[in-house]
Amino acid sequence: MPVVAVVSLKGGVGKTTVTLGLAGAAAARGLRVLVVDLDPQGNATTVLDPPAAARGITDVLAQPRAGALADAVAPSAWGADVGVVASEPGLRAVEYGPAPGPRGDLRLRTAMQGAVAKEWPLVLLDCPPTLGPLTSAALAAASDALVVTEPTLFALHGAAQALDAIEAVRQSANLGLRPAGIVVNRVRPRSPEHAYRLGELAAAYPQLLLDPPVPDRTAVQQAAGAYVPVQAVRTPGGRATADAFDAHLAHLLERAQRPGPLHQRVGHDVRAKPRGARR
C-alpha cells in the first residue's frame, strides 16, 4: 500500500491541488484511494465534500490505536473509489498546541494499521505547509514523500528545506521513508522565468524532478468550484492537467513495485544544496 505524504514547507504552492489531482487520476483508473486531510485549512475536505464521519481525525490522533483511522473515513462526493478523512477545526490545536508526548509522531502510523491498509490500495496524506506535529506524523506514517513547489525564486530553497525535513524524519522515526520526487505546479510553458527556475531545479535534483510539470490552467479552479476532479473538466487545459497527474500517479505506483532498502541514503547529486544562481 503506497502511503504518500504530499508536502511543502511554503503555503500557496498548490499542494492540495496536487493531492486532489492524484486522487482524481487514481479514481479515473478505477483504483480506490483514501485522502487524509491533515491541513487545518481543510481545502481538500471542502472539494471532496464528505458527510460527517462517526469519529474525527483529532479523536484518532488523541487516542491512536490500530484501526482507529478507519472509523474516521467518510465517502467523498467524487464516488465510491475516493474516501476521505476530513480535516476539522480541532487540528489547529494539534498543530499549534503543546508538543505531543514521547513518540507522538507515530500516532498516525499506529491508527492506520489494520483496516485502512486492507481497504485502500493508495493513501494520500495532505499535510500542512509547515514542519509541525501533523506533517511529522504524516512523514512517520508514509512510505513516500512527494514535494510540491512552484517555479519561483524560492522554489529551489523550498524544495531543499522540504527534503531536509523528510531526511530528518526518516532518520528519527521512519527508516522506510523515501523522497518520491518533486512536482512543479502552476507552470506556464511560455514563461522564460518558469523555464529558468525549472532548469535550476533540474540541475540541483536531476533524479527527483518529475516530468511533466503541472501546467497553470483555469481548469483546476473550475474543477474545485464544481466539487469535481480536474479529470472531469473536458477542456484542453483540463486534459493537459489530468495527463500530468496521471503521469505522476504512474510514477508513484511503479515505485511501489520496487521498494528501496530500509536504510536508503540519498546521493549527493540528488540532495545538492542550492547555490546562488546568476543569470
N, C-alpha and C positions, 0 to 999 in steps of 0.2 A: 504494500500500500504506500504509494508516494504521498508524503505529507510535506507540502511546500509552504514555507513561510515567505510571504511577499513583503519585502522590507524596503524602507527608505528612511534615512535619518533627516530628511528635509521634507516638509509638508508641501502640498500643492503640485507634486510632480506626476500625479495620476496613478498612484499605487493601487487605489481601489478600482480604477478603470482597468488596469491590467488583471487584477484578481477576477473581476466580473467578465472580462474578455476571455480569460482562460476557462472560467466556468461555462460560459456560453459555447466555447469550442468543444468542451467535453460533452455537453448535452447534445450538440449537433452530431457527435459521433455515437450517441447512444450510450455514453459512459456516465455512470452515476457519480456525482461529485457533491461533496459537502463543503460549504463555505462557512468558516468560523470567523465571525466579525469581532475582532478584539480591539478595534479602534473605537474609543468613546464617541467620536463624531457620528458613527453609525451610518455612513453613506452607503455601504454595501447592503445593510439591512433595509434602508429606505427603498433601494431599487428592487431588491428581491421580494419585499413586501410580504413577509410571512405573518401568519396568525400567531397569537401568543402561545408559547410553549408551556408545558407543565412546570418546568424548572428553568431558572435563568442562569446565564453564564457566571454571574457574580456568586450565585449559590454554589455552582460547580467548583469555582476556584476557592471559595471559602472552606468547603468541606470536600476535598478531592478524594475520590475512591475509584477503583477500577469500574468502568462502565458508566460513570456519572454523566459524562458528556452526552451520551445517547439520550438521556432524559431531557436534554435541552434542545434537541433537534426538532425543527419545525419544517413543514413543506414550504417551498417558495412559490411565488406566483409564476415562475418560469416552467413549472411542470414537475412531474414526479421524479425526474432524474436529477433535480437540483434541490438539495436540502440546505438549510441554513441554521446556524446557531447565532441568534440575533444579538447585536450589541444592545446595551441598556445603560441608563444613567449611572447605575452603580459602578460601572467600570472606571469612572473618573476617580472614585475613592480608591480603587485598586491601583490605578496608575500613579496617582499623586498623593496617596495617603502614606501611612507609616510603612517602612520596609517590611517585606514578608519575613517570616521566621526562617530558620535553617532549612535549606533546600526548597525554599518557596518557589524557585524557578522550575521545579519538577511537578508542580501541581497539574498543569495541563497534560503533561505526558501521562501521568497516572490516570487522569479522568478519561483519556482517550482509549485506554486499554479495553479490550473486550468487544462489545457490540459494534462500536464505530469501525474498528478495523475489519470486522466481518461484513459490514453492510455497505461500506463506501470505498470503492476502488481508488478514489482520489480525494484528498482533503487539501483545501486551500485555506491558509491562515492569513487573514488580512490584518496586518499589525499597525499599531500607532506609529507616527513618524518620529519616534524618539526611541532611545535605548533605555526604556524604563522596565518595570516589572513585567508588563504584558508582552513586550517584544522579547524579553529574555525568556519568558515562559514558552513563547511560541518557538523560538530557536531551539530551546531544550527539547521540545517535542517533535521537531521536524526532522525529516530525512534530508531535505534540501532547502536552501535559501536562495530566493530569486531577488536580485537587487533591481530596483526601478529608479531611473533617473531621467533627466531631460537634457537636451543639447544646449546647455547654457554654460556660462563662465564657471559656475560652481559644480558642474557635473562630475568632473574628474575628482575633485576633493570629496564630494558627497559619496561617490562610489567607493573611494578609498576608505572613508570612515565606516561605511556600512560593512565592507569586507573585513576591516579590523574588528568590528563588533561580532561578526559571525565567527571569526577565528577565536576570539576571547571566549565565547560561549562554547565553542567546540572543545576547547581545552579544559574548561571548568565543569561542563555539565553534559556534553553530548558528543562523544568521540566519533559518532557516525555521521555528524552533520557535514554537508558538503555545499560549497557555493555552486548553485546551478547555472549561474550566468548573470549577465547584466542586460536588462531590457531598456532601450532608449525610447521614451514615449514622446508623442507630440512633435514629430519631426516633419519639417517642411522640406521636401526634396530639392526645391529650387533655392533654398536659402544658403548663401555662402557661409554664414556664421554657423548654421547647423552642420554643414559639411565639415567645417573646420573642427568643431567640437567632437563630431563622430570620429574624425581622424585622430584626435588626441586620445580618445578612449580606446580606439583600436591599437594604437601604439603602446599604451600602458597595459592593456589587458587583452592581448590577442587571443587567448584561449577562453575568455569569458564573455566577450562582447557577442551578443546574439544577433543574428540577421534573420529576417529583415527588421529594421526599426519600425515602431508603430507610427503610422502617419497621423498628422494633425488634421482630422476630418470632423465635420459637424455631425456626422452620423453617430458619434459617441454620445454627444449631448442629446440628440434626438432619441436614441435608444433609452437613455436614462430617464428622460422626461416621459416616455411612454411605458416605463417599467418593463422593458423587454431587453433581451440580449442584443448586442450590436449585430449579431448574425441574422437577426430578423429584419434589419434595415437593408432592403434590396436596392441600394443605390451604388454607383461606382465607389464612393467613399466607404460605404458600409462593407462592400465586398473586399476592398483592399485592406481594411482594418481587420475584418474577420480572417482573411488569409494570413495576416501577420500573427494573430493569436493562435491560429491552428498550427502554424509552423513552430511556435514556442511550446505549445502543448505537446506536439510530436517529440520535441527535444526532451521534455520532462519525462514522457512515457518511455522513451528509448533509454534514458539514463536509469530508469527503474529496473531495466532488464540487465544492467551491468553495474551492480553496486560496487563502490570502491572499497579499499581497505579501511579498517576501522580507524587506524591512526594515520589518516591521509595527511600528507604535507603538501601545501600549495607552493608550487615553484616560484622562484623569484621573478620569472618573466610574467607570471600572472599577477603577482602581488606587488609589482613595482610601484614605488611611491611616485606620485605625480611630481613632475618637475615644472618649474615656471616656464611655460612655453612662450615663445616670442613669434610674432607674425613676421 
